[in-house]
Amino acid sequence: MSFGIWTVSVPVFVNSLTNMRSWLDKAAEEKDEAALLQARLAPDMKPLPAQYQMASDSAKNALARLTGTSAPAMPDTEATFAELKDRCDRTIDYVRSFDEQQLADSEEREVTLKFPNGMGYRFRGVDYLTGFALPNFMFHVTTAYAILRNTGVSLGKPDFLQHLGPPNLGA
């Protein structure tokens, strides 16, 4: 198997979004959903639902940009854990729809990001993925995890890396 754009994007997005989805189950068992939906790490940071929405957007937009296609629209209207889990599911399904061939030539594809203020970046595909898309995605994944941890949800590193499953080597 080659080590290409698909290998460093699709599994990372799917694994992290799957993990994030399960954190909501643990959170619902332990804490008040309404309070968690308002939780944030700092006054100037977005609350928990926005972290899920931005992780979703980061994953789906990355693959769309790398393939020159359009990502499905997902308005940021989720207001419950069930809706956030559904968004994770829809994003995972979209991300899984890409195969290695669709991303085969994306290393050199030009990706241009334009921000509402008119500024932006121009990247080669590989630089966009490794220098912007993955770090941005992981920022929102980690921030969602930190918000839940900070509010007392009993998450730990095994939850963040649960896609690995139990250790496969004996003592």
N, C-alpha and C positions, 0 to 999 in steps of 0.2 A: 504494500500500500504506500502510495506516495504521501509526502507531507506537504500538502497544498492548502489553498484557501479553505476548501470545504472542511478539512481535518481540523483546522484551528478556529473555525467559526461555528458550524452547525452543532457539533457535539457540545461545545462550551455553552452555547445559547440554550440548547435543549436541557442539558443537565442542570444548569443554574435556574432556569425557569421552573423546572420540575421540583427542584429543592424549594424554591420560593413558595410554590403552591402548597407544599406540605407544611411549611412554617405556619401558614394560616390555620391549618387544622390544629396544630399544637397551641397556637395563640387562642383560638376559640375555646379550647378546653380549659385554659388557665386564666383568662382575663376577659374583661368587658370589651366586646367588639366595638361599641360606639366610642369608647375612650381611646382604643388603639387606632381607630380610623382618624383621630385628630392628632395623634402623637407625632412628634418631630424631634430631632436632636437639638436644634437651635432655632430661635425665633425667626431667623431669616431663611430657614430651610423649608422645603416642601414637606408636607405630612406623608404618612405611610402610603396611602393610595397613589399619590403622585410618584413615589419611588417605583412602585410596581408598573405604573403606566409608562414611565420613562425607560425602565428596563425593557419592557415590551417594545416600545418604539425604537429603542436602540438596536435591538436584535432584528426586527423586521425591516427597518430602514437600511441597516447595513447590508443585508442580503439583496434588497431591491437595488440599492445604489451599485453594488458590485456586479449585478447582472443587467443593469440598465432597464429595470422593470419598475413597476409601481407596487408599493406595499399596500395591503388592505387598510382602509381607513378604520380606525378604532377611536371614536370620540372618547375623551377622558371623562366619562360619566359614572364610573364605578363608585358605588357608595356602600357596598357591603363586601364581606369576605367572599360570599358566593359569586358576586360579580367579578371580583379580582381573580378568583380561581378560574372562572370562565375565560377571562382575558388571557390568563396564562395558557390555558388549553388551546385557545384559538391561535395564539402566537406560536406555541409549540407545533401545532399542526401546520402552520404556514412555513415555519423554519424547516420542518421535516420534509416539506414538499420539494426542497432543493436537493439535487444530486450533484455528484462530483463534476459531471460534465458541464452542468450549467455554470459552475464557478471556475472551470478550467482556465479560461483566458482572462480572468478578472485581476490577476496580479498587476497587469500593466494598464488596466482600464483607468481612464481619468475620472476621478470623483471630485465633484465641486460641491462644497457646502456653502450656502449663503444664509446668513443670519438676518433677522428682521431689521437690524440697524444698517444693513447694506454691506457689512464686513463678512469675511468668510475665509475659507481655505480651499486650495486646490491640491489634490493628492494623487499619487499613483495608488491603485487598488490595494496593494500589499501594505503600503504605508498608512493608508486610511484605516484598514482593518486593525493593524497592530499598534498604530500610534494614536488613533482616535476612537474607533468604534468599540473595540474590546475594552480599553480603559474606561470609557464612558459607561458602557454596559455594567462593568464590574463595580464602578462607583455606586450605581443605583442599587445593584444587588446587595452590596456590602452595607449601604446606608439603610436599606429595608431591614436587613439582619440586625444592624446596630440599634435601630429604633425598637424593634421587638425585644432585643436583649435589655435595652435600657429601661423598658417598661416592666421588666421582670419575667418575661416569657423565658422558660427554661431551655433556651437554645444553646447549643455548644458547637464546637468545631465539627463533630460528627454530623450535625444537621446541615452545616454549610457544605460538607463534602459527602452527603449521604448517597450521592450517585455512585460512590465507590463500593458501597455495600460493606459487609463485614470484612475484616482482614482476611486475606487468603493465604497467609503464611502462619504456621503454627509457632508456638513459643520455642 
